[in-house]
Amino acid sequence: MDSKIQDKEILDIIERMKLAKIGEYKKWQILIKKILEKKPWNQGEVEYYTRITRIYNKTGTLVRSKNYHTKLSNEDIKPKCKECEKISEFYCNMNDQYYCLKHVVGHDENEF
C-alpha cells in the first residue's frame, strides 16, 4: 500500500476518534505529529492505536486486538449506557456503543 494513502487513512481514523472524544487527546496529537513528520511510532503508540481503533480494508472491518472495551478517560464525554440510564464508563469497539460497568461484559455473543 502506498505510504501516503495509508497515512491519510490513519489520520482520518485518528481525527474521527478525536472528534468522538475517544482515547486521550494528547496521545492522538503526538501520533498526528509523528505521521506528518514521517517519524516512526514506538511500540506503546502502536499498541495504543490498534487497541482502540478499527482497521478498515476492502474486505471489511477487522478488529486488531482482543481488547474490545476501552475504559473512558476523565476527558472523554460519557454518554448514557446503551442498556440503562447510568453514565457509561467503557466504549465497546465491537458495536460502537458505550456501557456502564454492569453492562460492559456480556452484551455481545461474539466477545467470548
C-alpha positions in Angstrom: 0.0 0.0 0.0 1.2 3.5 -0.8 2.6 5.2 2.3 0.8 8.5 1.6 -2.6 6.7 1.2 -2.0 4.7 4.4 -1.0 7.9 6.3 -4.2 9.7 5.1 -6.4 6.8 6.2 -4.7 6.7 9.6 -5.1 10.4 10.0 -8.8 10.2 9.1 -9.4 7.5 11.7 -7.5 9.5 14.4 -9.5 12.6 13.6 -12.7 10.7 14.0 -11.5 9.3 17.3 -10.6 12.8 18.5 -14.0 14.2 17.4 -15.8 11.4 19.2 -13.6 12.1 22.2 -12.4 8.5 22.3 -9.0 8.0 23.9 -6.5 10.6 25.1 -6.3 13.8 23.2 -2.6 14.3 23.9 -1.7 10.8 22.5 -3.7 11.5 19.3 -1.8 14.8 18.9 1.6 13.0 19.3 0.6 10.4 16.7 -0.6 13.0 14.2 2.6 14.9 14.6 4.7 11.8 14.0 2.7 10.9 10.9 3.1 14.4 9.4 6.9 14.4 10.2 7.3 10.9 8.9 8.7 9.7 12.2 8.3 6.0 13.4 6.0 5.1 16.2 7.3 3.3 19.3 5.7 0.0 20.4 3.5 1.7 23.0 2.0 4.1 20.4 1.3 1.2 18.0 -0.4 -0.8 20.8 -2.5 2.2 21.8 -3.7 2.9 18.3 -4.5 -0.8 17.5 -6.2 -1.3 20.9 -8.9 1.3 20.5 -9.4 1.7 16.8 -10.7 -0.4 13.9 -8.6 -1.0 10.8 -10.6 -0.8 7.6 -9.7 -2.6 4.4 -11.5 -3.6 1.2 -12.9 -6.8 2.7 -14.5 -5.2 5.7 -13.6 -4.3 9.3 -11.0 -6.3 11.2 -10.6 -6.0 14.9 -6.8 -5.9 15.5 -7.0 -6.8 19.2 -8.9 -8.9 21.7 -9.3 -5.8 23.9 -12.8 -4.9 22.8 -13.6 -2.5 25.7 -11.8 0.8 26.3 -12.1 2.5 29.7 -13.1 6.1 29.1 -10.6 8.7 30.4 -11.6 11.7 32.5 -11.5 13.9 29.4 -13.9 11.6 27.4 -17.6 12.5 27.1 -19.5 9.8 28.9 -22.9 9.3 27.3 -25.6 7.1 29.0 -25.1 3.3 28.9 -26.9 1.6 26.0 -28.6 -0.7 28.4 -29.6 1.6 31.2 -29.6 5.3 32.2 -26.3 5.2 34.1 -23.3 7.2 32.9 -21.0 5.0 30.7 -17.5 4.0 31.7 -16.5 2.0 28.7 -16.6 2.1 24.9 -17.0 -1.2 23.0 -15.3 -1.2 19.6 -17.2 -4.3 18.5 -20.6 -2.5 18.2 -19.6 1.2 18.6 -21.6 1.6 21.8 -21.0 2.9 25.4 -21.7 0.8 28.5 -21.6 1.1 32.3 -19.5 -1.2 34.5 -22.5 -3.5 35.0 -23.3 -4.0 31.3 -19.9 -3.8 29.7 -19.3 -7.6 29.7 -21.8 -10.0 28.2 -23.7 -7.6 25.9 -22.5 -9.4 22.7 -22.2 -13.1 22.0 -19.1 -12.6 19.8 -17.0 -11.2 22.6 -16.4 -14.5 24.3 
